[in-house]
Amino acid sequence: MNSQFESYRHKTRAVVFLMSAAIKSLYGTQRTLIVDHSFGGGYYCILKEEKKISVDVLDQIYNKMYQLQLEARKIKIRAAKPEDWRHLLAPRVRTSRPPVLMLANHISASYEFTNLDLSAIPHYELRPYDRGFLLRIGENGDELNEYTDSPKLFGMMKEHERWGRILKVSSIYDLNKQIMEKGFKQLIWVAEGLHEKRIAALADDISSQKGTRVIFVAGPSSSGKTTFTKRLAIHLAVNGIQSKYLSMDNYFLDRDKITPQADGTLDFENVNCIDLDTLKRELMQLVNGQSVFKRSYNFVDGKQEILKDKMSLKRNEVLIFEGIHGLNPRIHEGMIAKSYYRVYISALTQLNIDNTHPVSTSDGRLIRRIVRDHQYRGYSADDTINRWNSVRHGELRNIFPFQEHADMMFNSALIYEFAILKRYALPLLKAASKNTIRDRLITLMSLFHTIPDRHVPGTSILREFIGNSYFKY
C-alpha cells in the first residue's frame, strides 16, 4: 500500500486545519482563508481580503498555530450532520460522511482521513509568495527542504484560475449548480475551447521557432500526453508543418537487462530503463535527415522489437516525441538547442471542495488512470491503486525535477471532468479493497452530480480515458 505518501498526506491535512483554526482565532470572519493549490512543497494560500500578505501577518499566524498546537495537542472530531455538507450542493448518499474536525472555535468537514495528533505533525513554515503565501510542510518529520521556485508551473496554475473565472467555476458548489441548472453544455464547450486555443497558441509558438526538428512532450502518468500530441499535430498541420510521432516506450531495454529494485520489482519510471544510447543515436539520425527502422516494445515478453518499415523526417516535418522523460537533459544531450522544443503537460485541477480543501491533482490523475486501466488494460482499481506508490516515486525522481526546463506548459485538466468520470470510477472504487485512498476517492466522487458522457467531444483529452475518441491509440 501507499503508506509513505498517505502518512504524509494525513499529516499535511492536520497542518492545514491547524492553520485554518489559527486564522479563525485571530481574525474571526474578517479574513477568508483560501488554500488554493499544492505548490512549493506545500500549498499556495491567500487571504481573500488582503492584496498582499506581510511577513508580520504571517508571523502572527505562525505564532498562533504554535500556541494552539501546544494547548490543544489533538484535533477533536464529531459525527457529520447533513447540514455540514449542504453548502456543496452534493447529491445525497446513503453511507455516512467522514467526521467533522474541531479545534478551538473552528470546525470543518474533513472529506478525508486527517492525523489528529498535533504533536506528530511535520515541520512547517509560512513565506510570502505572489499576492499570497506558501504553507511549506516538511516530509517525514524532517526539516524543510531548501525552497526552489517554479515560476513556469505557477504561471500555468494562475492561467487555469483565469479559466475558472471565465467558466464561473472554482468549486464543487459552482460546478454542481451549473449541472443542476442544465448549464453544463456551455461549460463543456468553453472548457474544450480553452484547451483548443491553448494548443493552437503552442503550435504557433513552435512554428515561429526556426530550426525545430523534435518536439519533446513529457508529463506524469494520466496527464493526457497521447491525445495532446495528436491535437498538437493537427494545429501544426494548420500552420503548414507536417509531423511524425514516436513514443519513448518503444525504447525500453529488454526486461532481463533492467536492474531490479531492492524488492525485486522493476521501476519502469526510471530513465535507466530506457535504451538511451540507441534512442539518442536514432534521434540524431532523424534530425539529420537519415532513416531509422521503426520500433515497438513487447510488454508481454519484455523485449524490444525492430520492425521492417523505416521512418525519416523530411525538411518540412517535425518529430513529436512523447514520453515521461522527455525533459530529462540526458535525452537531448548533444542536440543543438534550437533543434528541439520541450512541452510539459500535466492535469493541475484548480477545483476546490471548499475554501480550505483543494482537489488533489494526484487524486485527479489517479481517477483518470483507474478508469483507463479498467477500460483498456483489464486492471481493477486495486491493481492501479497498489501501483500508484511506485508511479508517484518515479514522478518525484524523474519528471517533476525537470518541469521548469520546459519551453511551454499545458494544463490538461478539464473543470467538468469529475462529473463525467464519476459514473466510471465510482463502481470500480466501491468494488475495491477498503483503504484510505479508496475511501477518499469514493468521498470525492460522491460530491459531484453527473453529466452524460455523450456531451464530451470526440477530440477531448477526456476521451483518452473513457473511450470513444476520434483518435486511434
JOURKA-V647918 format. One record per residue. N is the residue number from 1. RES is the residue in three letters. SS is DSSP state (alpha for helix, beta for strand, coil for the rest). OMEGA is omega as a letter, one per 20 degrees, with the letter a starting at -180 (none if undefined). Layout:
# JOURKA-V647918
n={N,N}
res={RES,RES}
ss={SS,SS}
omega={OMEGA,OMEGA}
This chain:
# JOURKA-V647918
n={1,2,3,4,5,6,7,8,9,10,11,12,13,14,15,16,17,18,19,20,21,22,23,24,25,26,27,28,29,30,31,32,33,34,35,36,37,38,39,40,41,42,43,44,45,46,47,48,49,50,51,52,53,54,55,56,57,58,59,60,61,62,63,64,65,66,67,68,69,70,71,72,73,74,75,76,77,78,79,80,81,82,83,84,85,86,87,88,89,90,91,92,93,94,95,96,97,98,99,100,101,102,103,104,105,106,107,108,109,110,111,112,113,114,115,116,117,118,119,120,121,122,123,124,125,126,127,128,129,130,131,132,133,134,135,136,137,138,139,140,141,142,143,144,145,146,147,148,149,150,151,152,153,154,155,156,157,158,159,160,161,162,163,164,165,166,167,168,169,170,171,172,173,174,175,176,177,178,179,180,181,182,183,184,185,186,187,188,189,190,191,192,193,194,195,196,197,198,199,200,201,202,203,204,205,206,207,208,209,210,211,212,213,214,215,216,217,218,219,220,221,222,223,224,225,226,227,228,229,230,231,232,233,234,235,236,237,238,239,240,241,242,243,244,245,246,247,248,249,250,251,252,253,254,255,256,257,258,259,260,261,262,263,264,265,266,267,268,269,270,271,272,273,274,275,276,277,278,279,280,281,282,283,284,285,286,287,288,289,290,291,292,293,294,295,296,297,298,299,300,301,302,303,304,305,306,307,308,309,310,311,312,313,314,315,316,317,318,319,320,321,322,323,324,325,326,327,328,329,330,331,332,333,334,335,336,337,338,339,340,341,342,343,344,345,346,347,348,349,350,351,352,353,354,355,356,357,358,359,360,361,362,363,364,365,366,367,368,369,370,371,372,373,374,375,376,377,378,379,380,381,382,383,384,385,386,387,388,389,390,391,392,393,394,395,396,397,398,399,400,401,402,403,404,405,406,407,408,409,410,411,412,413,414,415,416,417,418,419,420,421,422,423,424,425,426,427,428,429,430,431,432,433,434,435,436,437,438,439,440,441,442,443,444,445,446,447,448,449,450,451,452,453,454,455,456,457,458,459,460,461,462,463,464,465,466,467,468,469,470,471,472,473}
res={MET,ASN,SER,GLN,PHE,GLU,SER,TYR,ARG,HIS,LYS,THR,ARG,ALA,VAL,VAL,PHE,LEU,MET,SER,ALA,ALA,ILE,LYS,SER,LEU,TYR,GLY,THR,GLN,ARG,THR,LEU,ILE,VAL,ASP,HIS,SER,PHE,GLY,GLY,GLY,TYR,TYR,CYS,ILE,LEU,LYS,GLU,GLU,LYS,LYS,ILE,SER,VAL,ASP,VAL,LEU,ASP,GLN,ILE,TYR,ASN,LYS,MET,TYR,GLN,LEU,GLN,LEU,GLU,ALA,ARG,LYS,ILE,LYS,ILE,ARG,ALA,ALA,LYS,PRO,GLU,ASP,TRP,ARG,HIS,LEU,LEU,ALA,PRO,ARG,VAL,ARG,THR,SER,ARG,PRO,PRO,VAL,LEU,MET,LEU,ALA,ASN,HIS,ILE,SER,ALA,SER,TYR,GLU,PHE,THR,ASN,LEU,ASP,LEU,SER,ALA,ILE,PRO,HIS,TYR,GLU,LEU,ARG,PRO,TYR,ASP,ARG,GLY,PHE,LEU,LEU,ARG,ILE,GLY,GLU,ASN,GLY,ASP,GLU,LEU,ASN,GLU,TYR,THR,ASP,SER,PRO,LYS,LEU,PHE,GLY,MET,MET,LYS,GLU,HIS,GLU,ARG,TRP,GLY,ARG,ILE,LEU,LYS,VAL,SER,SER,ILE,TYR,ASP,LEU,ASN,LYS,GLN,ILE,MET,GLU,LYS,GLY,PHE,LYS,GLN,LEU,ILE,TRP,VAL,ALA,GLU,GLY,LEU,HIS,GLU,LYS,ARG,ILE,ALA,ALA,LEU,ALA,ASP,ASP,ILE,SER,SER,GLN,LYS,GLY,THR,ARG,VAL,ILE,PHE,VAL,ALA,GLY,PRO,SER,SER,SER,GLY,LYS,THR,THR,PHE,THR,LYS,ARG,LEU,ALA,ILE,HIS,LEU,ALA,VAL,ASN,GLY,ILE,GLN,SER,LYS,TYR,LEU,SER,MET,ASP,ASN,TYR,PHE,LEU,ASP,ARG,ASP,LYS,ILE,THR,PRO,GLN,ALA,ASP,GLY,THR,LEU,ASP,PHE,GLU,ASN,VAL,ASN,CYS,ILE,ASP,LEU,ASP,THR,LEU,LYS,ARG,GLU,LEU,MET,GLN,LEU,VAL,ASN,GLY,GLN,SER,VAL,PHE,LYS,ARG,SER,TYR,ASN,PHE,VAL,ASP,GLY,LYS,GLN,GLU,ILE,LEU,LYS,ASP,LYS,MET,SER,LEU,LYS,ARG,ASN,GLU,VAL,LEU,ILE,PHE,GLU,GLY,ILE,HIS,GLY,LEU,ASN,PRO,ARG,ILE,HIS,GLU,GLY,MET,ILE,ALA,LYS,SER,TYR,TYR,ARG,VAL,TYR,ILE,SER,ALA,LEU,THR,GLN,LEU,ASN,ILE,ASP,ASN,THR,HIS,PRO,VAL,SER,THR,SER,ASP,GLY,ARG,LEU,ILE,ARG,ARG,ILE,VAL,ARG,ASP,HIS,GLN,TYR,ARG,GLY,TYR,SER,ALA,ASP,ASP,THR,ILE,ASN,ARG,TRP,ASN,SER,VAL,ARG,HIS,GLY,GLU,LEU,ARG,ASN,ILE,PHE,PRO,PHE,GLN,GLU,HIS,ALA,ASP,MET,MET,PHE,ASN,SER,ALA,LEU,ILE,TYR,GLU,PHE,ALA,ILE,LEU,LYS,ARG,TYR,ALA,LEU,PRO,LEU,LEU,LYS,ALA,ALA,SER,LYS,ASN,THR,ILE,ARG,ASP,ARG,LEU,ILE,THR,LEU,MET,SER,LEU,PHE,HIS,THR,ILE,PRO,ASP,ARG,HIS,VAL,PRO,GLY,THR,SER,ILE,LEU,ARG,GLU,PHE,ILE,GLY,ASN,SER,TYR,PHE,LYS,TYR}
ss={coil,coil,alpha,alpha,alpha,alpha,alpha,alpha,alpha,alpha,alpha,alpha,alpha,alpha,alpha,alpha,alpha,alpha,alpha,alpha,alpha,alpha,alpha,alpha,alpha,alpha,alpha,coil,coil,coil,coil,coil,beta,beta,beta,beta,beta,beta,coil,coil,coil,beta,beta,beta,beta,beta,beta,coil,coil,coil,coil,coil,coil,coil,alpha,alpha,alpha,alpha,alpha,alpha,alpha,alpha,alpha,alpha,alpha,alpha,alpha,alpha,alpha,alpha,alpha,alpha,coil,beta,coil,beta,beta,beta,coil,coil,coil,alpha,alpha,alpha,coil,alpha,alpha,alpha,coil,coil,coil,coil,coil,coil,coil,coil,coil,coil,coil,beta,beta,beta,beta,coil,coil,beta,beta,beta,beta,coil,coil,coil,coil,coil,coil,coil,beta,alpha,alpha,alpha,coil,coil,coil,beta,beta,beta,beta,beta,beta,coil,coil,beta,beta,beta,beta,beta,beta,coil,coil,coil,coil,coil,coil,coil,coil,coil,coil,coil,coil,coil,alpha,alpha,alpha,alpha,alpha,alpha,alpha,alpha,alpha,alpha,alpha,alpha,alpha,alpha,alpha,alpha,alpha,coil,coil,coil,beta,alpha,alpha,alpha,alpha,alpha,alpha,alpha,alpha,alpha,coil,coil,coil,alpha,alpha,alpha,alpha,alpha,alpha,alpha,alpha,alpha,alpha,alpha,alpha,alpha,alpha,alpha,alpha,alpha,alpha,alpha,alpha,alpha,alpha,alpha,alpha,alpha,coil,coil,coil,coil,coil,beta,beta,beta,beta,beta,coil,coil,coil,coil,coil,coil,alpha,alpha,alpha,alpha,alpha,alpha,alpha,alpha,alpha,alpha,alpha,alpha,alpha,alpha,coil,coil,coil,beta,beta,beta,beta,beta,beta,alpha,alpha,alpha,alpha,beta,coil,coil,alpha,alpha,alpha,coil,coil,coil,coil,coil,coil,coil,coil,coil,coil,coil,coil,coil,alpha,alpha,alpha,beta,coil,alpha,alpha,alpha,alpha,alpha,alpha,alpha,alpha,alpha,alpha,alpha,alpha,coil,coil,coil,coil,beta,beta,beta,beta,beta,beta,beta,coil,coil,coil,coil,beta,beta,beta,beta,beta,beta,beta,beta,beta,coil,coil,coil,coil,coil,beta,beta,beta,beta,beta,beta,coil,coil,coil,coil,coil,coil,coil,coil,coil,coil,coil,coil,coil,coil,alpha,alpha,alpha,beta,beta,beta,beta,beta,beta,beta,coil,coil,coil,coil,coil,beta,beta,beta,coil,coil,beta,beta,coil,coil,alpha,alpha,alpha,alpha,alpha,alpha,alpha,alpha,alpha,alpha,alpha,alpha,alpha,alpha,alpha,alpha,alpha,coil,coil,coil,alpha,alpha,alpha,alpha,alpha,alpha,alpha,alpha,alpha,alpha,alpha,alpha,alpha,alpha,alpha,alpha,alpha,alpha,coil,alpha,alpha,alpha,alpha,alpha,alpha,coil,coil,beta,beta,beta,beta,coil,coil,coil,coil,coil,alpha,alpha,alpha,alpha,alpha,alpha,alpha,alpha,alpha,alpha,alpha,alpha,alpha,alpha,coil,coil,coil,coil,coil,alpha,alpha,alpha,alpha,alpha,alpha,alpha,alpha,alpha,alpha,alpha,coil,coil,coil,coil,coil,coil,alpha,alpha,alpha,coil,coil,coil,coil,coil,coil,coil,alpha,alpha,alpha,alpha,coil,coil,coil,coil,coil,coil,coil}
omega={a,a,a,a,a,r,r,a,a,a,r,r,r,r,r,r,r,r,r,r,r,r,r,a,a,a,a,a,a,r,a,r,r,r,a,a,r,a,r,a,r,a,r,a,r,r,a,a,a,r,a,a,r,r,r,r,r,r,r,a,a,a,r,r,a,r,r,a,r,a,a,a,a,r,r,r,r,r,r,r,a,a,r,a,a,a,r,a,a,r,r,r,a,a,a,r,r,a,r,r,a,r,a,r,a,r,r,r,a,r,a,a,a,r,a,a,a,r,a,a,a,r,r,r,r,r,a,r,a,r,a,a,r,r,a,a,r,a,r,r,a,r,a,r,r,a,r,a,r,a,r,r,r,r,r,r,r,r,a,r,r,r,r,r,r,a,a,r,r,a,r,r,a,a,r,r,r,r,a,r,r,r,a,r,r,r,r,a,a,r,r,r,r,r,a,a,a,r,r,r,r,r,r,a,r,a,a,a,a,r,r,r,a,r,r,r,a,r,a,a,r,r,r,a,a,r,r,a,a,r,r,r,r,a,r,r,r,r,r,a,r,a,r,a,r,a,r,r,a,a,r,r,r,a,a,r,a,r,a,r,a,a,r,r,r,a,a,r,a,a,r,r,r,r,a,a,r,a,a,r,a,r,r,r,r,r,a,r,r,a,r,r,r,a,r,r,r,a,r,a,a,a,r,r,r,a,a,a,r,r,r,r,r,a,a,a,r,r,r,a,a,r,a,a,a,r,r,a,r,a,a,r,r,r,r,a,a,a,a,a,a,r,r,a,r,a,a,a,r,a,r,r,r,a,a,r,r,r,a,r,a,r,r,r,r,r,r,a,r,a,a,a,r,a,a,a,r,a,r,r,r,r,a,r,a,r,a,r,r,r,a,r,r,r,a,a,a,a,a,r,a,a,r,r,a,r,r,r,r,r,a,a,r,a,a,a,a,r,r,a,a,a,r,a,a,r,r,a,r,r,a,r,a,r,a,r,r,a,a,a,r,r,a,a,a,a,a,r,a,r,r,a,r,a,a,a,a,r,a,r,r,r,r,a,a,r,a,r,r,a,r,a,none}
